[in-house]
Amino acid sequence: MHDRIIAIARRVCLGLAVVLLFTGSPLAISAATAGASGYRILKTIPVGGTEGWDYVTMDSVARRLYIGRGNHIDVVNVDAGTLVGKITGFASTSGLLPVPELGRGFAMNGSAGSAFSLT
């Protein structure tokens, strides 16, 4: 089980790198316009809000993008390009790790020193 979670975490990290290319961040724009990589921005999805963001995680199975926004996580439907929900109840959070194989996700509640298992 531990090896399976490590493998999933590695896939998520790789997915995070790919997602950053499509979020419209300055890093993504400079990488997309560099030309050498062959990547380009296909879609920009405005999510609004005044908060910054931390970790961005893509659940390719559910086609949802999870964005850590301080005390909540925004959930974006990447196909529709819309914000479809917020996961609240955190004192502070960096992001969410979806584990589709288990039908769960895990999120850290930073300042409270705890973690959540979400279904």
Secondary structure, DSSP 8 states (H G I E B T S, - for coil): -HHHHHHHHHHHHHHHHHHHHTTT-HHHHHHHHS-SS------------SS----EEEETTTTEEEEE-BSSEEEEETTTTEEEEEE---SSB--EEEEGGGTEEEEEEGGGTEEEEE-
